[in-house]
Amino acid sequence: MDETLGTALRRWRDRLSPIDVGRTARPGRRALGLRREELAELAGLSVDYVVRLEQGRATSPSAQVVASLARALQLGPLERDHAYRLAGLLPPQEGTISTHVPAGVQRMLARLGEFPVGVFSADWTLLSWTPAWAVLMGDPSGRTQAERNLMRAAFAPGPSGLAAWPVIRDGGALHPALVADLRTALVDYPRDRALIDLVAELRSTSAEFARLWDEGAVGPHVSARKTVVHPQVGEVTCDCDVLTVPGCDVRLVVYTVAAGSADAEKLEFLRVTNGIRADDPSPQGPGLFSTP
């Protein structure tokens, strides 16, 4: 009998340890793998939709849904492509930006729940984040993929999505580095239509982006002190580091504060008031890895 997307989802869900996604395997838990409710939360989908997918009653998921499920289930590239084919879709093509987050990166993030960490693709679209990121930077789960793009936030600020970027001071090094990254991405992914359109959009809407682009701006990402404004606790000053993953184009943006500092107390207050404990990174709300 040919495998269906539903049977594959159940198989992949059953093999994934709750610990690998930042959940606590509490005594008395009967499910060895993930529950449907947990998969739905991690993928940013409704439980009913996950049930219908597994039962074969939902037969035409979008590429965005399949990508989100593949990340939530920590599939490897071959399994991810198999999921696309089972859904009747073409896998992501070479020459286009990947939204795949390696399983090792996801397991690492699941254990970094107390730190604000965001995972971005080569065009600086936010793919995944820890609960602490959501409470410090604003919850991105209700935003579209276009609204989660940091390039738009940095160069074309507006009222929604990451455009409401709460960082007010970053040392001035970010913009040249972002433009340099986008130029490199365009060389690496010359057939990515969305990337080409993003560059054209920013050149037409942002004089600063157009100037930096035309000047051939270059600039590496460096460790920097950044000040974030939060509506509950005011200004929080953090050290920000951008980490790259060898063999993969995703990058991790990590915010940390010195232990025992006033900023650490503010972050701890935000974690506690939003239901996130340092010893249990699973959030009370949107999943650790939500749909882009």
C-alpha positions in Angstrom: 0.0 0.0 0.0 1.4 3.4 -1.0 2.3 5.7 1.9 0.1 8.8 2.4 1.1 12.1 3.9 -1.1 11.3 6.9 0.6 8.0 7.7 4.0 9.7 7.2 3.1 12.5 9.6 2.0 10.0 12.3 5.2 8.0 11.9 7.4 11.1 12.1 5.3 12.4 15.1 5.6 9.1 17.0 9.4 9.0 16.7 10.1 12.5 17.9 10.9 12.9 21.6 9.1 15.6 23.5 12.5 16.6 25.1 13.9 17.4 21.6 11.3 20.1 21.2 11.7 21.6 24.7 8.9 19.7 26.4 9.2 18.0 29.8 8.6 14.3 29.7 6.5 14.2 32.9 5.8 10.9 34.7 2.7 9.2 33.5 2.9 10.4 30.0 1.6 7.7 27.8 2.6 9.1 24.4 6.1 8.2 23.4 6.3 10.8 20.7 4.5 14.1 20.2 0.8 14.5 20.7 -1.2 15.9 17.8 -1.8 19.0 20.0 1.9 19.5 20.5 2.6 19.1 16.8 -0.1 21.6 16.0 1.3 24.1 18.4 4.8 23.7 17.2 3.8 24.1 13.5 1.4 27.0 14.2 -1.6 25.1 12.9 -5.0 24.2 14.5 -5.3 20.7 16.1 -8.3 20.1 13.9 -6.3 20.7 10.7 -3.5 18.3 11.9 -6.2 15.6 12.6 -7.7 16.1 9.1 -4.2 15.8 7.5 -3.4 12.6 9.4 -6.8 11.1 8.6 -6.5 12.1 4.9 -9.5 14.4 5.0 -7.3 17.5 4.2 -5.5 16.6 1.0 -4.1 19.9 -0.4 -1.8 21.5 2.2 0.1 24.5 1.0 3.9 24.6 0.6 4.0 26.9 3.6 2.1 24.3 5.8 4.4 21.5 4.6 7.5 23.5 5.4 6.2 24.3 8.9 5.4 20.7 9.6 8.8 19.6 8.3 10.5 22.0 10.7 8.3 21.0 13.6 9.0 17.3 13.0 12.7 18.0 12.6 12.8 16.2 9.2 16.0 16.0 7.3 16.2 17.4 3.7 15.3 14.0 2.0 12.4 13.5 4.4 11.3 17.1 3.9 11.3 16.6 0.1 9.3 13.3 0.5 6.7 15.2 2.5 6.3 17.7 -0.3 5.8 15.0 -2.8 3.3 13.2 -0.6 1.4 16.5 -0.5 1.4 16.7 -4.3 3.9 19.5 -4.3 7.3 20.1 -5.8 10.1 20.2 -3.2 12.1 23.4 -2.9 14.2 23.9 -6.0 18.0 24.5 -6.1 18.8 28.2 -6.5 16.1 29.3 -4.1 16.4 30.2 -0.5 15.8 27.4 1.9 13.5 27.7 5.0 14.8 24.4 6.4 16.1 24.5 10.0 18.4 21.5 10.7 17.2 19.2 13.5 20.4 19.9 15.5 19.7 23.6 15.5 16.1 23.0 16.7 17.2 20.7 19.5 19.8 23.3 20.6 17.0 26.0 20.6 14.8 23.7 22.6 17.4 23.8 25.4 18.0 27.5 25.1 14.5 28.5 26.2 15.6 31.1 28.7 17.4 33.1 26.0 15.8 35.2 23.3 16.9 33.5 20.1 15.6 34.0 16.6 16.4 31.8 13.5 16.5 33.7 10.2 16.8 32.5 6.6 19.3 33.9 4.0 17.0 36.8 3.2 16.5 37.6 6.9 13.0 36.2 7.2 12.3 35.0 10.8 11.7 31.2 10.7 11.8 30.1 14.3 12.2 31.6 17.8 12.3 30.7 21.4 9.5 31.7 23.8 11.9 34.3 25.4 12.3 35.9 22.0 8.5 36.3 21.7 8.2 37.9 25.1 11.1 40.3 24.6 10.7 41.2 20.9 7.0 40.7 20.4 5.2 37.5 19.4 5.6 36.9 15.6 3.2 34.0 15.4 0.3 36.0 14.0 2.4 37.7 11.3 2.8 36.7 7.6 6.1 35.6 6.1 6.5 39.0 4.5 5.9 40.7 7.8 8.6 38.6 9.5 11.4 39.9 7.2 14.0 41.9 9.1 15.1 43.8 6.0 11.6 45.3 5.7 11.7 46.1 9.5 15.1 47.8 9.2 14.6 49.8 6.0 10.8 50.1 5.5 9.3 50.5 8.9 5.6 50.3 9.2 2.8 49.5 11.7 2.8 45.7 11.6 5.0 42.6 11.7 8.7 42.8 12.5 8.4 46.4 11.2 7.5 47.2 14.8 11.1 46.3 15.6 11.7 47.3 19.2 15.4 47.8 19.0 16.1 51.5 19.3 20.0 51.5 19.6 22.3 49.0 17.8 25.5 50.8 17.3 24.9 51.6 13.6 26.6 48.4 12.2 23.5 46.5 11.4 22.3 48.1 8.2 25.5 47.7 6.1 25.8 44.1 7.3 22.2 43.4 6.3 22.7 44.9 2.8 25.9 42.9 2.4 24.0 39.7 3.4 21.3 40.3 0.9 23.8 41.0 -1.9 25.5 37.6 -1.1 22.1 35.9 -1.0 21.3 37.2 -4.5 24.6 35.7 -5.8 23.8 32.4 -4.1 20.1 32.3 -5.1 19.9 34.0 -8.4 16.6 32.2 -9.3 14.7 33.1 -6.1 11.9 35.3 -7.4 10.9 36.5 -3.9 14.5 37.6 -3.2 14.7 39.5 -6.4 11.4 41.2 -5.7 12.5 42.1 -2.1 15.6 43.8 -3.4 13.6 45.8 -6.0 11.0 46.7 -3.3 13.6 48.0 -0.8 15.4 50.0 -3.5 12.2 51.7 -4.4 10.9 52.3 -0.9 14.1 53.1 1.1 16.6 55.8 0.1 19.1 54.4 2.7 18.9 50.8 1.3 19.2 52.1 -2.3 22.3 54.2 -1.3 24.0 51.3 0.6 23.1 48.9 -2.2 24.5 51.2 -5.0 27.7 51.9 -2.9 28.3 48.1 -2.6 28.1 48.3 1.2 29.9 45.5 3.0 30.1 44.8 6.7 30.4 41.7 8.9 28.0 41.1 11.8 29.8 41.8 15.0 28.8 41.4 18.6 26.9 44.5 19.7 25.1 46.1 22.6 21.5 46.7 21.7 18.7 48.4 23.6 15.2 46.9 23.3 12.1 48.8 24.4 9.4 46.6 26.0 6.0 47.9 26.9 6.1 46.2 30.3 9.6 46.8 31.6 10.9 49.6 29.5 14.5 49.5 28.1 16.5 46.2 28.2 20.1 46.4 27.1 21.4 43.1 25.7 24.5 41.7 24.1 23.6 40.5 20.6 25.5 37.9 18.6 24.8 36.6 15.1 25.8 32.9 14.8 26.0 31.0 11.5 25.5 27.3 11.0 28.2 25.5 8.9 26.8 24.0 5.7 23.5 25.9 6.1 22.4 29.4 5.4 20.3 30.0 8.5 21.7 32.3 11.1 20.9 32.6 14.8 20.4 36.0 16.5 21.1 35.5 20.2 20.4 38.1 22.9 22.0 37.6 26.3 22.3 39.7 29.5 24.7 39.5 32.4 23.6 37.3 35.3 22.4 39.3 38.3 22.0 42.6 36.3 18.9 44.8 36.2 18.4 43.7 32.6 18.4 40.0 33.7 15.8 40.8 36.3 13.6 42.4 33.6 13.9 39.3 31.3 13.1 37.0 34.2 10.1 39.1 35.0 8.9 38.8 31.4 9.4 35.0 31.4 7.5 34.5 34.6 4.6 36.8 33.7 4.3 35.1 30.4 4.3 31.6 31.9 7.8 30.5 30.9 10.1 28.9 33.5 13.8 28.6 33.0 13.5 24.8 33.7 10.6 24.3 31.3 11.0 26.2 28.0 7.7 25.2 26.6 5.6 28.3 26.1 2.1 29.0 27.3 0.9 30.1 23.9 2.4 30.0 20.4 4.8 27.1 19.7 8.5 27.2 19.8 8.6 26.8 16.1 5.7 28.4 14.4 4.7 28.6 10.8 6.5 31.3 8.7 
